[in-house]
Amino acid sequence: MSLAWPEGVGRHVLPSTDSTMAEAARRAPSALGPEWVLALEQTAGRGRRGRAWSMPAGNFAASLILHPKEPPQRVALRSFVAALALHDALVALGVPATDLTLKWPNDVLLKGGKLAGILLESLGDGRGGLAHLVIGIGVNLAAAPEPSTLEATAVAPVSLAADAGVQVGPEDVLNALAPAYADLEAQFTTYGFAPIRNAWLSKAARLGEVITARLPSEEITGTFTDVDMDGNLVLETPKGRRTIAAADIFF
């Protein structure tokens, strides 16, 4: 993997902002191409389903602005592209690949603990397409948030410094992540989801094990056997196969 900054990709490093997702959304209408927005401090970071995202000093928070032309369902598959890119960037920065796994749909785990989260948000163009996509990535570099701020059944948070002994700064991560993402984005747009899916599955957490998917109206427990070509989680349950498009996953 090249560590050279990808050609044609913008870069903004901010001392502080409310959230990189919000900042990227504000910049997106005038962005001519892909742009990364990194903030050294977030005052109102957020994760999936509107949850707060705690950001202790020294951690990584960045968002990527894209203007994809595919249908929304295909655009959403970029959560897998982003997870793989972050995995590759962390390995390039010295984290052993054997310590990293990917948790469906969008987390990166270090030795089984939650190291990073990924969030996708899009804005429609009013014609059934997308005006832009923002991919937000948060990584616990220097410190993990307090477990008391999380759900009791959530995966315990970990940090790169304390749990891997790797000391890197936010800009170091950005410098590795941007080229890693650009390489995988080119693969995705050229060859489709199949190679991304295969690579993701080779790093999947708890593949072949029993997990629980929590949906708004039910919980489904079964053996995690696959991710299909639409990015859905596939569970084998006592009542048969279940295909799940969106859920919170618990081990």
C-alpha positions as CSV (number, residue, x, y, z in Angstrom):
1,M,0.0,0.0,0.0
2,S,1.3,3.4,-1.0
3,L,1.5,6.0,1.8
4,A,1.6,8.9,-0.7
5,W,-1.3,11.3,-0.4
6,P,-3.8,10.4,-3.1
7,E,-3.9,12.7,-6.1
8,G,-6.9,14.9,-6.4
9,V,-8.1,14.3,-2.8
10,G,-8.6,17.4,-0.6
11,R,-7.3,17.6,3.0
12,H,-8.6,19.9,5.8
13,V,-7.1,19.7,9.3
14,L,-9.1,21.7,11.9
15,P,-8.1,22.5,15.5
16,S,-11.7,22.0,16.6
17,T,-15.2,21.6,15.2
18,D,-18.6,20.4,16.4
19,S,-18.4,17.1,14.5
20,T,-16.5,16.2,11.4
21,M,-19.7,14.7,10.0
22,A,-21.4,18.1,10.3
23,E,-18.4,20.0,9.0
24,A,-18.1,17.6,6.0
25,A,-21.8,18.1,5.2
26,R,-21.3,21.8,5.2
27,R,-18.4,21.6,2.9
28,A,-19.8,18.9,0.6
29,P,-21.9,21.2,-1.8
30,S,-18.8,23.1,-2.8
31,A,-16.4,20.1,-2.8
32,L,-15.2,19.4,-6.4
33,G,-13.8,15.9,-5.5
34,P,-13.1,13.7,-2.5
35,E,-12.1,15.6,0.6
36,W,-11.0,14.5,4.0
37,V,-11.9,16.6,7.1
38,L,-9.9,15.9,10.2
39,A,-10.6,17.6,13.6
40,L,-8.2,17.5,16.5
41,E,-11.2,18.2,18.8
42,Q,-14.9,17.4,18.5
43,T,-17.4,19.1,20.7
44,A,-20.5,17.2,19.5
45,G,-19.3,14.0,17.9
46,R,-21.9,11.4,17.1
47,G,-22.1,7.7,16.1
48,R,-24.8,5.4,14.7
49,R,-28.5,6.1,15.5
50,G,-27.6,9.6,16.8
51,R,-25.6,8.3,19.7
52,A,-22.9,10.5,21.2
53,W,-19.3,9.7,20.2
54,S,-16.9,10.5,23.0
55,M,-13.5,11.8,21.8
56,P,-10.8,12.1,24.4
57,A,-7.8,14.3,23.5
58,G,-5.5,12.7,21.0
59,N,-8.0,10.5,19.3
60,F,-8.9,10.4,15.7
61,A,-12.0,11.9,14.1
62,A,-12.3,12.4,10.4
63,S,-14.9,12.4,7.6
64,L,-14.5,11.8,3.9
65,I,-16.7,13.6,1.4
66,L,-17.6,11.7,-1.7
67,H,-20.0,12.2,-4.7
68,P,-20.9,8.7,-5.8
69,K,-23.1,8.1,-8.8
70,E,-24.4,4.6,-7.9
71,P,-27.8,3.7,-6.5
72,P,-28.1,4.2,-2.7
73,Q,-27.9,0.5,-1.9
74,R,-24.6,0.1,-3.6
75,V,-23.3,3.4,-2.1
76,A,-23.9,2.0,1.4
77,L,-21.4,-0.8,0.7
78,R,-18.7,1.7,1.2
79,S,-18.9,1.0,4.9
80,F,-17.1,-2.2,4.1
81,V,-14.6,-0.3,2.0
82,A,-13.9,2.1,4.8
83,A,-13.5,-0.7,7.4
84,L,-11.0,-2.5,5.2
85,A,-9.1,0.8,4.5
86,L,-8.8,1.5,8.2
87,H,-7.6,-2.0,8.9
88,D,-4.9,-1.6,6.2
89,A,-3.9,1.8,7.6
90,L,-3.6,0.5,11.1
91,V,-1.4,-2.4,9.9
92,A,0.8,0.1,8.0
93,L,1.2,2.0,11.2
94,G,2.5,-1.0,13.1
95,V,-0.6,-2.8,14.5
96,P,-0.4,-6.6,14.1
97,A,-3.0,-7.7,11.6
98,T,-3.8,-10.7,13.8
99,D,-5.0,-8.3,16.5
100,L,-7.6,-6.7,14.3
101,T,-11.0,-7.9,13.2
102,L,-14.0,-6.3,11.6
103,K,-17.4,-6.3,13.3
104,W,-20.5,-6.1,11.1
105,P,-21.6,-3.6,10.0
106,N,-19.0,-0.9,10.7
107,D,-16.7,-1.4,13.7
108,V,-13.0,-2.3,13.9
109,L,-12.0,-4.4,16.9
110,L,-8.6,-4.6,18.5
111,K,-8.0,-7.9,20.5
112,G,-11.8,-8.1,20.6
113,G,-12.4,-4.6,22.0
114,K,-13.9,-1.7,20.0
115,L,-11.2,0.4,18.6
116,A,-13.1,2.3,15.9
117,G,-16.5,3.1,14.5
118,I,-17.6,4.1,11.0
119,L,-20.7,6.1,10.1
120,L,-22.2,6.8,6.7
121,E,-24.6,9.7,6.0
122,S,-25.9,10.8,2.6
123,L,-28.0,13.6,1.2
124,G,-30.3,13.1,-1.7
125,D,-30.2,15.2,-4.9
126,G,-34.1,15.4,-5.1
127,R,-34.1,13.1,-8.2
128,G,-33.7,9.7,-6.5
129,G,-29.9,9.9,-6.5
130,L,-27.3,11.1,-4.0
131,A,-25.9,14.6,-3.9
132,H,-23.0,13.5,-1.6
133,L,-21.9,10.8,0.9
134,V,-20.0,11.5,4.1
135,I,-18.1,8.6,5.7
136,G,-17.1,9.4,9.3
137,I,-14.4,7.4,11.1
138,G,-13.5,7.6,14.8
139,V,-10.6,5.8,16.3
140,N,-9.5,5.5,20.0
141,L,-5.8,6.3,19.5
142,A,-4.7,7.8,22.9
143,A,-7.6,6.7,25.1
144,A,-10.9,4.8,25.2
145,P,-14.1,6.4,26.3
146,E,-15.4,5.5,29.8
147,P,-17.3,2.2,29.6
148,S,-20.0,3.8,31.8
149,T,-20.9,6.0,28.8
150,L,-21.8,2.9,26.7
151,E,-24.6,0.3,26.8
152,A,-24.0,-2.5,29.3
153,T,-23.9,-5.1,26.5
154,A,-21.7,-3.1,24.1
155,V,-18.3,-4.3,23.2
156,A,-15.8,-2.9,25.6
157,P,-13.8,0.1,24.2
158,V,-10.0,-0.1,23.8
159,S,-7.3,2.3,22.6
160,L,-4.3,1.9,20.3
161,A,-1.9,3.2,22.9
162,A,-3.0,1.2,25.9
163,D,-4.0,-2.0,24.2
164,A,-1.6,-2.3,21.3
165,G,1.3,-0.1,22.5
166,V,1.2,1.9,19.3
167,Q,1.7,5.6,19.7
168,V,0.5,7.6,16.7
169,G,-1.2,10.9,16.2
170,P,-4.4,11.8,14.3
171,E,-2.5,13.1,11.2
172,D,-0.4,9.9,11.1
173,V,-3.6,7.9,10.8
174,L,-5.0,10.3,8.2
175,N,-1.8,10.0,6.1
176,A,-2.1,6.2,6.1
177,L,-5.9,6.1,5.8
178,A,-6.4,8.4,2.8
179,P,-4.2,6.3,0.4
180,A,-5.6,3.1,1.7
181,Y,-9.1,4.2,1.1
182,A,-8.3,5.6,-2.4
183,D,-6.8,2.2,-3.4
184,L,-9.9,0.3,-2.2
185,E,-12.3,2.8,-3.6
186,A,-10.7,2.3,-7.0
187,Q,-11.0,-1.5,-6.6
188,F,-14.7,-1.1,-5.6
189,T,-15.6,1.1,-8.5
190,T,-13.7,-1.1,-11.0
191,Y,-14.4,-4.7,-9.8
192,G,-17.5,-4.3,-7.7
193,F,-18.3,-5.5,-4.2
194,A,-17.2,-9.2,-4.6
195,P,-13.4,-8.7,-3.8
196,I,-14.2,-6.2,-1.0
197,R,-16.7,-8.7,0.5
198,N,-14.2,-11.5,0.3
199,A,-11.5,-9.4,2.0
200,W,-13.9,-8.2,4.6
201,L,-15.0,-11.7,5.5
202,S,-11.4,-12.9,5.8
203,K,-11.1,-10.4,8.7
204,A,-14.7,-10.7,10.1
205,A,-15.2,-11.0,13.9
206,R,-17.1,-14.0,15.2
207,L,-17.7,-15.6,11.7
208,G,-19.0,-19.1,12.3
209,E,-20.0,-18.2,15.9
210,V,-23.3,-17.5,17.6
211,I,-24.1,-13.8,17.8
212,T,-27.2,-11.7,18.5
213,A,-28.7,-9.1,16.2
214,R,-30.9,-6.5,17.9
215,L,-33.5,-5.0,15.6
216,P,-36.1,-2.4,16.7
217,S,-38.8,-5.0,17.0
218,E,-36.9,-8.2,17.8
219,E,-33.7,-9.9,18.7
220,I,-32.3,-12.7,16.5
221,T,-29.7,-15.1,17.7
222,G,-28.0,-17.4,15.3
223,T,-24.7,-18.5,13.8
224,F,-23.0,-15.8,11.7
225,T,-22.3,-17.6,8.4
226,D,-22.0,-14.9,5.7
227,V,-22.4,-11.4,4.4
228,D,-24.3,-11.4,1.1
229,M,-23.7,-9.4,-2.0
230,D,-25.9,-6.6,-0.7
231,G,-23.9,-6.3,2.5
232,N,-26.6,-8.0,4.6
233,L,-25.7,-10.1,7.6
234,V,-26.7,-13.8,7.2
235,L,-27.5,-15.8,10.3
236,E,-28.5,-19.5,10.6
237,T,-31.1,-19.7,13.3
238,P,-33.2,-22.6,14.7
239,K,-36.0,-21.3,12.5
240,G,-34.0,-21.1,9.4
241,R,-31.8,-18.5,7.6
242,R,-32.3,-14.8,8.4
243,T,-30.9,-12.0,6.3
244,I,-30.5,-8.8,8.2
245,A,-30.0,-5.4,6.6
246,A,-29.5,-3.3,9.7
247,A,-29.1,-4.1,13.4
248,D,-26.9,-3.7,16.5
249,I,-24.7,-6.8,17.0
250,F,-23.9,-8.3,20.3
251,F,-21.6,-11.2,21.1
